[in-house]
């Protein structure tokens, strides 16, 4: 199967003398030639996310000569991004990612037209934004946006070049292409939110998004040029720890509500579909909280209570609140017998999300005197102890 799943442009733009020189190593490839390079120049690609996956993808698509690149991202560059998001530099910390991306890609290739969208992709704007591009590269890091991108691509008939990363593992595929499966064929239902740690919670090897992002860029170029065998109907699994690449066959599900039965005719509330609250990073409704200042006051006053850290041992080694006890969230159930229902329990993690889940679990089995540290050690560092390392 050759890559013929991108809408063909009838009037291909000519290459300038400067472009012929710039892309000369492409032009002498029999699989590309001048015709393929003109297709690249005529093409438009939307990148959803300018982070770990979007960074290498954007750089290589720009370098390859894709004529029009759109980037959707509403975030700012944080120093913790720089370990893997190579589109941004130290001087960009605090800037909008789309602004630093614009500057960096202009240096990469001035012949490329860059369009930026300083917004979160939602069910209200996804069809309008995606509809103006030939294909989409999904560089998002959450299930809600992945389902949103998938459903929009299926409804619009746009290929979706999918990628995901976590710790040392990555995935890539071409979804929603003509005749091929979509993301809902691969994952009919999202996993429970409490079972899906983010990269901020679980970590990611800095070079892994480089590997997967380059694969996504490769697939996008193949689809545009019309060469090679794209990852349609195949899921590429990347294990960077053992440096192994495996391919699984994917089949289109005739019962898929998106690409099969076509039951999905409009975009929905994807946060609700994935079991997320609007404030997914904060404490859920009904979870009692204590502020960092309030906790510090109790510690200084010598109050008798249990202080529990539900992060992983690797995080504990970075920094911890004195007098805390480490009970990783995945071991909490087995440790419930060590707690006293008659004592106050204050639980914390990095940002307050995992500890909120821990408090909910404690309360569900009778520990009514449990509180979540609002904002976790990030807020603790900001309001109480600035020597606490933030990661």
C-alpha positions, 0 to 999 in steps of 0.5 A, spaced: 500 500 500 502 506 498 501 513 501 496 516 497 491 518 503 492 525 502 488 530 498 491 531 492 492 538 489 491 539 482 495 546 481 502 544 484 507 550 486 513 551 482 520 550 486 524 556 486 532 556 485 533 557 492 528 551 494 531 546 488 538 547 492 535 547 499 531 540 497 536 537 492 537 531 497 530 530 496 529 531 489 535 526 487 531 520 490 526 516 485 521 516 491 520 523 491 523 527 485 521 534 483 514 532 483 514 530 490 517 536 493 512 540 489 507 536 493 510 537 499 510 545 498 503 544 496 501 541 503 498 543 509 499 539 516 496 541 523 500 539 529 496 539 535 501 540 541 508 544 540 511 539 546 515 533 546 512 530 540 510 536 536 517 539 537 521 534 532 515 533 528 515 541 527 522 541 525 523 536 520 516 538 517 519 545 516 526 542 514 522 538 509 519 543 505 511 542 507 508 549 505 504 550 510 504 548 518 499 550 523 500 549 530 495 549 536 498 550 543 496 554 549 501 553 553 507 557 555 515 554 555 517 551 562 524 550 564 521 542 565 520 542 558 527 543 556 529 536 557 525 534 551 522 539 547 527 541 543 523 546 539 524 551 545 530 554 548 532 557 555 531 564 553 524 562 551 522 560 558 515 564 560 514 565 553 508 562 549 510 556 545 507 558 539 511 564 539 518 560 540 516 555 535 514 561 530 521 564 531 525 557 531 521 554 525 523 561 521 530 559 522 529 552 520 526 554 513 523 561 511 520 558 505 514 555 510 508 559 512 507 558 519 500 559 522 499 558 530 493 558 534 493 560 541 488 556 544 486 549 547 483 545 541 475 543 543 469 540 541 467 548 539 473 549 534 476 543 532 472 542 526 474 549 523 481 548 525 482 541 522 478 542 516 483 547 513 489 542 513 490 536 509 492 532 515 493 532 522 499 530 527 497 528 534 502 530 539 497 531 545 498 528 552 491 526 554 486 522 552 480 527 552 484 531 546 486 524 542 479 522 542 477 529 540 482 529 534 480 522 532 473 524 531 474 530 528 479 527 523 474 521 522 468 526 520 472 531 516 476 525 512 483 527 514 489 522 516 491 522 523 498 521 524 498 519 532 504 518 537 504 517 544 510 517 549 511 515 557 517 513 560 521 509 555 515 507 551 512 510 545 507 508 540 505 511 533 500 509 527 496 513 522 489 513 523 483 515 520 486 514 513 481 511 508 480 504 509 484 504 515 482 504 523 481 510 527 483 511 534 477 508 537 478 502 534 484 501 538 482 504 544 474 503 544 474 506 551 478 511 555 482 508 561 480 510 568 483 517 569 486 514 576 490 509 572 493 514 567 499 518 570 501 523 566 509 524 564 509 529 570 507 524 574 511 518 571 516 521 567 519 520 560 526 519 557 528 526 554 530 523 547 523 518 546 519 524 544 524 525 539 524 518 536 517 518 536 516 525 533 521 523 527 517 517 526 510 521 525 514 526 521 516 521 516 509 518 516 506 525 514 511 526 509 510 519 506 502 520 506 504 527 502 509 525 497 505 518 496 511 513 497 512 508 501 508 503 506 505 508 511 503 505 518 495 504 516 493 498 520 499 498 524 501 500 531 509 501 531 511 500 539 517 503 541 521 500 547 527 505 548 530 501 554 531 495 550 531 499 543 526 494 540 521 496 535 515 492 534 509 492 529 502 490 531 496 489 526 490 493 527 483 492 524 478 497 523 472 495 527 465 495 523 462 496 530 466 503 531 461 508 533 466 513 529 469 510 523 464 504 523 457 505 524 458 512 523 454 513 530 458 519 532 456 525 527 458 531 532 463 532 537 462 531 544 464 533 551 471 529 551 472 531 558 466 527 561 467 522 556 474 520 559 471 521 566 475 528 567 472 534 571 473 541 568 479 542 573 482 535 572 489 537 575 486 539 581 482 536 587 475 533 585 469 536 588 468 533 595 475 532 597 477 536 603 483 540 603 488 543 607 493 549 604 500 549 605 500 554 610 495 551 614 499 544 614 506 548 616 502 551 622 500 544 624 507 542 624 510 548 627 504 547 633 506 540 634 499 537 632 499 529 632 497 527 625 500 522 620 503 526 614 503 521 608 507 522 601 504 518 595 509 519 590 514 514 587 521 513 591 524 516 585 520 523 587 521 522 594 529 522 593 528 529 590 525 532 596 520 531 601 516 534 607 520 533 613 516 528 618 512 525 612 512 517 611 512 514 603 506 510 601 506 510 594 499 511 591 499 504 588 501 501 595 496 504 599 490 499 599 495 494 602 497 499 607 491 501 610 491 497 616 497 501 618 493 507 619 488 509 625 481 511 623 481 516 629 487 520 627 488 526 622 491 524 615 494 529 611 496 526 604 500 530 599 504 528 592 507 533 587 501 537 584 495 535 589 492 530 583 494 523 586 493 525 593 486 527 592 485 520 589 488 517 595 484 521 600 478 519 596 480 512 597 481 513 604 474 516 605 471 510 602 473 505 607 472 509 613 478 514 614 473 520 615 479 525 618 483 525 611 485 531 607 489 533 601 495 538 601 492 543 596 497 544 590 502 539 593 509 540 594 509 545 588 505 550 592 508 548 598 515 550 595 511 557 593 508 558 599 512 555 605 519 552 603 522 555 597 528 550 598 524 544 596 526 542 589 520 543 584 520 538 578 
